[in-house]
Structures are given as structure tokens and as C-alpha cells.
């Protein structure tokens, strides 16, 4: 089928090309029923605006670039939240002329490299990226280049930038409090590297809960860094057979929780009796674990949609970065 154009829409609706164009732009001189008729026809016929021509007329680059980390070669299962995040990013652009491009951040690659590539090759009018560090050179670079950007995650920099984040402080606090409520006293937190801001937030949440409950949680003793774990199953088995076995573990993802559960059971321990596990999750996968485990659910679709919405506002100059900062709380699912 030939690509639908303004002329195609005009012929289909019986309106002039000028009226169709104004209706698609929500022109004040076009009545709402006519706008609805034109937009319904555009959706049915698959009409997409010519971004090159539109960009020349408005001076806006309508390409939005999301730079997201890719899983390591050989991994059978990647980050199960990534597709939901991309779905949200796409949903946030619905009804706008903006187009989403996803650039990969390869394992081991300098995080600044794909950002520079996108900027130097004029691939995007705005950029979204995640895995923010407390001092993130990508933020400094994009700020200096005057390129609109929104981060999935916070920093601790003096640059006041737009961001959307999940409340990891609250995750750590609520997960630890739940384990304490269940009678657990020797807790471990499975964490990403401290170069990432969210890892610090989660640690401080667990630390606060421990202090309130009168129990010790030691940063050097009780945190398990995922970079130190080659195989979650083998690691958990060895840990549970040691003299310093925990009775509660907070896992950062469904994938790590799956391995930890298997290792605990390999050690002959019973979940719910010898130990309790809570996962930070993005989907229903923990329902199907044996046994099912409780989780704090992150809504990556909602995060992605808000990231796109914020970036469009920045690109079009409709809001300042300090007005585009949002932190979402997770939902606890007891199982």
C-alpha cells in the first residue's frame, strides 16, 4: 500500500489539504468534529508526518534517542524490565510527531560513547539514558552541549536536570522492614555497584530500617555486590552452608531471585522457614517461583511514558528541568 499523505487524507475525508493539515495540528480555526474525523482517518490509513519536512519548518529534531544497556553475550535471559520500559517510552510519544530510536550501550562500553555518537551525528533532538551515577559525565556533557535530556535515575550533581526515578530508598526501607516483621535478623542486600546512585539510596533505606528495629546492618559485611557473583545459584548454596548464613535476602531483580532461590534449596534450606526472600520486580515472574516470593513492583511502563513526556516538554521549551523531576514508589505484593 502506498504511503498515506496529506493528499490521501484529503481525498479520503472529502476535505481540503489545508483543512487536513490544520486539523492534524489542532488548529484553533478547525472545529473539533473535523479534527476527530481527520485524526481517525490518519490512524486508519497509517499516516505519519514527514519528519524531515516538519523539522525544517519548525527547527525541531523529532528523533528521540534512548540509550539503554544490552545484556552480555551468552546471557539466556536479560533485564525483563527493558521491554516494558521501551513500551512506555513509545506510549509516551503517541499522538506526537516524535519518533523513538534505541541505541545500545554494550557491556564494558564507556557510557559516554553512545551519547557522543548520538550528538555528533545529530541523531536526536533529545536523549534519555539510565543507570545514572552520583557524578555522571553524560549529564555534564549534554548540559554543556545544550542538548535536552532526561535521566532514568538521579545524580548528586549541581546541574539541575530532569529525571524520573523509582524510590529506591523506600524500596530498601520497606523490604527490610518486611523481613524484620517476619522475624528475620541476619539480612543481606544484593546490590549493584556503588557507582550507581540508586544503589546508595537502597542501602540507606535498609540501614534506616535496621536502626529503627535495633539491629545491625553493616555495609561491608552485609551487602553482596552482583559484580562479585558469577553464578547466583552456586553463590547462594555456598552462603547458606556457611557459618554466617543469612535468614533474609533482598534481591534486586527477578533473575537474581531465581538463582538465589535455587541455591537456597540446593543447600537443603526451606524458604519461609530458614530464610525469607524479597525481590524488586518488574513483572509477574516471582508468582511462578517455587515457592512464590513477595516483591516490590516497579512500573517501568509508567516510568518510560513519563520519561518521553518530559523530554518532549524540554525539546519544545514548555518546562524547565527543575519542574520535570519525579520519583515513583513501588507496590508491595505479599505472596
N, C-alpha and C positions, 0 to 999 in steps of 0.2 A: 504494500500500500504506500503511495506517495506520502511524503511528509506533509502534515497539515500546516497551512499558512494562514495569515490573516484573511487572505482572499478566499481560502477554503471555508473558513468560519463565516465569512460574509455571505457566501453563496448558500451555505447550509441554513443559516438563520434568516436569510432574506433582508439583512441589514447592510448598511454601507461599511466599507473597510474602516472608515474614520470612526464610525459608531462602535464597531467591534473593538478597535484599538483603545478607545476611551473607556469602554466597559471593562476591559481587562485591567485597566489602570485604576479602576474605581473612580473615574472622573465624576465630579460633582454635577456635571451637566447631563448625566445619563441616569435615567430612572432605575430603581432597584430591580424591578421585574426584568428589565432589559439586561442588566448586569448578570442576574441569575441565569437568564436564558443563554447568554454568551458563554459564561463560565461552564455551564453544563455541557454545551456543545464542545468547548475546548477539551473538557475531560473525556468526553465520549470519543472524540476524534484523535486524542493523544497529542494535542497541540502543545508545543514547547516554544518559548520565545527564543529568538536568535540572540544568544548571549553576547556575541561579538558586536553585533549592531547595537544592542541595548547598552553595552558597555561604552561604546563610542559616543552615544548620545548623553549618557549620564555621568561618564567619567568614573564609574564604579566597576571593579573587577568582581564578577558574580561567582567566582570559584571560591569555595570554602575548603580548606585543606585540614584534615585531621591526621595527625601523625601518631600512630599507635604501635606499641611494641608487638613483635611477632614471636611466636613460640620457637623454641630451639629445634633445630633439625633432629628428627628421630623421636620427638615427643609424640605420643599417640593421642594425647588429649591436651588441648591448650587452655587458655583462660575462657571458661564457659560464660563469662560476662561480656566478652568482647562483641559478640553478635548483637546482644541486647543493646549495648552502647551505640553501635553503628545504626541499629534500627531507630533508636531515639534521636540520634543526630540527623538522620534522614527525615524523621517525622517532624522535627523542629523546623525544617525548611519547606514543608508542604505549604502551598499557596504563595510561595515567594519565587522570584526568578533565580534564586541561588542554587548552585549545583555542588554536591559533595564529592571531594576526591580524598581517598585514603592513601597516605604514604606510609610504608613500613619503617619501623625502627628495628633494625636487625639486631639479634643477640650480639653483645660485645661492641656494637657500633657507638661512636660518640653521639650522644643525644642531640648535640648542636648541628651535626652534619646534615640531616634531612631538613632541618629548619632553614639552614642557609641555602640548601638546594632549592627549596620552595620559593624563598625570597629572591635569590639571584636569577632564577629562571621565570620570575613573575607568574608563578603557578597559582597564586591565591591572593584574594583581596583581604583575607583574614585567616588566622591559623589557630587550631585547637590542639593541645597536647596534654598528656597526663604524666604520672609518675614524677611529680614535682619534688624538687629538693629544697631544703631550707634556704640555700643560696643557689639559685638556678640561673646559669648563664644564658639559657634560652630567653628568660624574661628580660634580662639586661639587653641582649642582642635585639630582640623585637622592639623593645622600648626605644632603643637608640635609632633603629631603622624606621620608626613611626609606623609600624605595621600593626593593625588591630589584632588582638589575640585574647583568648580566654583559656585558662588552665583548668583541667580537672584535678583539683588539689590546690593546697595553699603553699605559700612560701613564708619566710620570715625576713623579707627584704623591705627596704624603704620605698621601693617602687610600688605604688598603689594600683594594682591591676585587677581586672575582672577575673572571677573564678567561680566554679561550682565545686562543692566538695561533699563527701559523706562525713558525718560526725564521728570520726574515729576515736576521739576522746570518750564520747558517750558509749561507743561500742566496747572499748576496753573496760569502762566502769561497769556497764550493765552485765557484761559477760562474767566478769569477776564476781560481782555481787550475786549473780545467779548460782555460781559454783559454791560460793560461801554459804548461800542459803541451803544448798543441797548437802552441806556438811563437809565440803572439801576444804583442805587446809594447805596442801602442798601443790601449788599451782605452777604450770608452765605456760608461757605465751610463745606461740610460734610466730615469728616476726620477720618482715623484710629488713633490709639494711637500714641503718640509721641515717643514711644519706637522704632518705625519703621523709618528708615532713609527716606524713600520716603515721609512720612507724613510731615517731616520738609521741604523737597525740595518743595513740593506742596505749603505749606504755604508761603515760601519765594517768590515763583513765584507770588502768589496772592498779597502779600504785596508790591512787586515791582510795579506791575501794578497799585495798588491803589495810591501809592506815585506819580507815573508819571502822573496820572489823577487828582491828587489833592483831593483825597477822603480818608477818614479814614477807615482802616480795623484793628480791634482790635483782637488780638489773644485770649484773654479771653472772649470777648463778641460775636465774630462773627464766631467762629468755633463750629460746632456740632460734637461731637465725637460719632461714631457709637456704641461704648460700652454703651453710655448713652441712646440709643434709643431702646426700646423694640419692638415697632411697628411703622414703618415709616409712615404709613397712619395716625394713630392716632396722632403721633407727629406733622406731617405737618398740620393737621387740627387745632390743638390747637395753633401752631405757627402762622398760618395765621389769626387767630381770635384774636390774642393778640395785644396790643398797639405798639409792636415793630416788626410788621410783615415785613419780607424782601421783596424786589422786584426782587431778583435774587438768585438762589441757584446753586452751583456746586456739583454734586453728584459723588461719587467715583465708582459707578457701575451701571449696568442696573437694578439690583434688587432694590437698594435703590431709584433710579429714579422712578421706577414703583410705589413704595409706596408713594413717595413724591407727584407725580402727582395726585394720587387718593386722598390724604389728602387735597391737594390744592383745588381740585374740590369739595370735601365734604364741604369745608368751603365756597363754593359759589364763589370762585375766578376764574378768567379766565386766563389761561396760554397764554402768548403773549400780554395780556393787563395789568393785575395786577402784573404779575410776569413772568420771563423767567427762564428756567432751562436748564443746560448743563450737560451732563453725560460723564464720562470717560467710554468707552465701549470696548468690545472685539468682538461684533457680530452685526448683523442687527436688533436685537430686538427693539431698540428705533424707528425704522421706523414704527413699528406697534402700538406704543403708540398713545393715543388719547388726545391731538394732538401729532404728531411726534415731537421729540425734537432734537436739534443739539447735536453732540457728538464729542469727540476726541478719535479716534480709536487706540487701542493698538493692535499690531500684535503679539499675543502670539505664533503663529506657527513659525514665524521668530525667535523670542526670543528662543524658545525651540530648534530649529535646531542649532542655534549658540552656545547655552549652551553645547550641545552634542559635537559639533565640537571642541570647546575649551577644553573640558575635555579630549577628545581623544588625542589632541596635548600635554596636560600636562602629561597624563599617558605614552605616548610614548617618552616624553622628547624632543619634537620638538619645543617647545617655552617656554619662561619664563613667569611667571604670569603677569608681567607688560606689556607684549606685547599682552595680551589677556584681554582687557578691552574695552567694547563697550557700548555706550548709544544710544538708538533708539528714534527718535522723533515720535509722533503720527500724524495722518492725521485728519484734521478737516472736518467734514461732516455737512454743514448747512442744516437745514430742516425747 
